[in-house]
Amino acid sequence: MTDRFRVVPAAYVLLRRHESAGDEVLLQLRQNTGYMDGHWAMGAAGHVEAEESVLDSACREAREELGVLIEPADLTPLTSMHRTGGNQKPVDERVDFFFECRRWKGEPQLIEPAKAADLRWFPLDALPDPVVPHEHVVLRRLGEDRLAPILTFGFR
């Protein structure tokens, strides 16, 4: 039997709050990761581990990267994205699950300063530059209220 095509699953958690000026989202500035360093990214994200559900993964990543506790029931699915790096490398074939969370326990903080240089709230309609490209697509469409249930990225 030949090897089957495989994709790497990842969970993204977008903490979102409503302030007097409008909706704000929590983003971190990546550094020393080897991937999109110097770009802003969603507050918490990472690979789904073996025998871990995508919901459990999202909650774990939020705890590990932001120090907040999230219940799976507080995660609202935003979209799923089938993504490719277009380079035939298995590590660059992805399925990303994006969740929004408006309720958590604890104050978000920068837990991994070696991997993130900053952590800030931004108005959804005034995102910083640059944002990781595939995440920027999700954030922009969310702000425009035109986020589809399934997106693709990197395909011709």
Secondary structure as a PSIPRED ss2 file (coil, helix, strand):
# PSIPRED VFORMAT (PSIPRED V4.0)

   1 M C   1.000  0.000  0.000
   2 T C   1.000  0.000  0.000
   3 D C   1.000  0.000  0.000
   4 R C   1.000  0.000  0.000
   5 F C   1.000  0.000  0.000
   6 R C   1.000  0.000  0.000
   7 V C   1.000  0.000  0.000
   8 V E   0.000  0.000  1.000
   9 P E   0.000  0.000  1.000
  10 A E   0.000  0.000  1.000
  11 A E   0.000  0.000  1.000
  12 Y E   0.000  0.000  1.000
  13 V E   0.000  0.000  1.000
  14 L E   0.000  0.000  1.000
  15 L E   0.000  0.000  1.000
  16 R E   0.000  0.000  1.000
  17 R E   0.000  0.000  1.000
  18 H E   0.000  0.000  1.000
  19 E E   0.000  0.000  1.000
  20 S C   1.000  0.000  0.000
  21 A C   1.000  0.000  0.000
  22 G E   0.000  0.000  1.000
  23 D E   0.000  0.000  1.000
  24 E E   0.000  0.000  1.000
  25 V E   0.000  0.000  1.000
  26 L E   0.000  0.000  1.000
  27 L E   0.000  0.000  1.000
  28 Q E   0.000  0.000  1.000
  29 L E   0.000  0.000  1.000
  30 R E   0.000  0.000  1.000
  31 Q C   1.000  0.000  0.000
  32 N C   1.000  0.000  0.000
  33 T C   1.000  0.000  0.000
  34 G C   1.000  0.000  0.000
  35 Y C   1.000  0.000  0.000
  36 M C   1.000  0.000  0.000
  37 D C   1.000  0.000  0.000
  38 G C   1.000  0.000  0.000
  39 H C   1.000  0.000  0.000
  40 W E   0.000  0.000  1.000
  41 A E   0.000  0.000  1.000
  42 M E   0.000  0.000  1.000
  43 G C   1.000  0.000  0.000
  44 A E   0.000  0.000  1.000
  45 A E   0.000  0.000  1.000
  46 G E   0.000  0.000  1.000
  47 H E   0.000  0.000  1.000
  48 V C   1.000  0.000  0.000
  49 E C   1.000  0.000  0.000
  50 A C   1.000  0.000  0.000
  51 E C   1.000  0.000  0.000
  52 E C   1.000  0.000  0.000
  53 S C   1.000  0.000  0.000
  54 V H   0.000  1.000  0.000
  55 L H   0.000  1.000  0.000
  56 D H   0.000  1.000  0.000
  57 S H   0.000  1.000  0.000
  58 A H   0.000  1.000  0.000
  59 C H   0.000  1.000  0.000
  60 R H   0.000  1.000  0.000
  61 E H   0.000  1.000  0.000
  62 A H   0.000  1.000  0.000
  63 R H   0.000  1.000  0.000
  64 E H   0.000  1.000  0.000
  65 E H   0.000  1.000  0.000
  66 L H   0.000  1.000  0.000
  67 G C   1.000  0.000  0.000
  68 V C   1.000  0.000  0.000
  69 L E   0.000  0.000  1.000
  70 I C   1.000  0.000  0.000
  71 E C   1.000  0.000  0.000
  72 P H   0.000  1.000  0.000
  73 A H   0.000  1.000  0.000
  74 D H   0.000  1.000  0.000
  75 L E   0.000  0.000  1.000
  76 T E   0.000  0.000  1.000
  77 P E   0.000  0.000  1.000
  78 L E   0.000  0.000  1.000
  79 T E   0.000  0.000  1.000
  80 S E   0.000  0.000  1.000
  81 M E   0.000  0.000  1.000
  82 H E   0.000  0.000  1.000
  83 R E   0.000  0.000  1.000
  84 T E   0.000  0.000  1.000
  85 G C   1.000  0.000  0.000
  86 G C   1.000  0.000  0.000
  87 N C   1.000  0.000  0.000
  88 Q C   1.000  0.000  0.000
  89 K C   1.000  0.000  0.000
  90 P H   0.000  1.000  0.000
  91 V H   0.000  1.000  0.000
  92 D H   0.000  1.000  0.000
  93 E E   0.000  0.000  1.000
  94 R E   0.000  0.000  1.000
  95 V E   0.000  0.000  1.000
  96 D E   0.000  0.000  1.000
  97 F E   0.000  0.000  1.000
  98 F E   0.000  0.000  1.000
  99 F E   0.000  0.000  1.000
 100 E E   0.000  0.000  1.000
 101 C E   0.000  0.000  1.000
 102 R C   1.000  0.000  0.000
 103 R C   1.000  0.000  0.000
 104 W C   1.000  0.000  0.000
 105 K E   0.000  0.000  1.000
 106 G C   1.000  0.000  0.000
 107 E C   1.000  0.000  0.000
 108 P C   1.000  0.000  0.000
 109 Q C   1.000  0.000  0.000
 110 L C   1.000  0.000  0.000
 111 I C   1.000  0.000  0.000
 112 E C   1.000  0.000  0.000
 113 P C   1.000  0.000  0.000
 114 A C   1.000  0.000  0.000
 115 K C   1.000  0.000  0.000
 116 A E   0.000  0.000  1.000
 117 A E   0.000  0.000  1.000
 118 D E   0.000  0.000  1.000
 119 L E   0.000  0.000  1.000
 120 R E   0.000  0.000  1.000
 121 W E   0.000  0.000  1.000
 122 F E   0.000  0.000  1.000
 123 P E   0.000  0.000  1.000
 124 L C   1.000  0.000  0.000
 125 D C   1.000  0.000  0.000
 126 A C   1.000  0.000  0.000
 127 L C   1.000  0.000  0.000
 128 P C   1.000  0.000  0.000
 129 D C   1.000  0.000  0.000
 130 P C   1.000  0.000  0.000
 131 V E   0.000  0.000  1.000
 132 V C   1.000  0.000  0.000
 133 P H   0.000  1.000  0.000
 134 H H   0.000  1.000  0.000
 135 E H   0.000  1.000  0.000
 136 H H   0.000  1.000  0.000
 137 V H   0.000  1.000  0.000
 138 V H   0.000  1.000  0.000
 139 L H   0.000  1.000  0.000
 140 R H   0.000  1.000  0.000
 141 R H   0.000  1.000  0.000
 142 L H   0.000  1.000  0.000
 143 G H   0.000  1.000  0.000
 144 E C   1.000  0.000  0.000
 145 D C   1.000  0.000  0.000
 146 R C   1.000  0.000  0.000
 147 L C   1.000  0.000  0.000
 148 A C   1.000  0.000  0.000
 149 P C   1.000  0.000  0.000
 150 I E   0.000  0.000  1.000
 151 L E   0.000  0.000  1.000
 152 T E   0.000  0.000  1.000
 153 F E   0.000  0.000  1.000
 154 G C   1.000  0.000  0.000
 155 F C   1.000  0.000  0.000
 156 R C   1.000  0.000  0.000
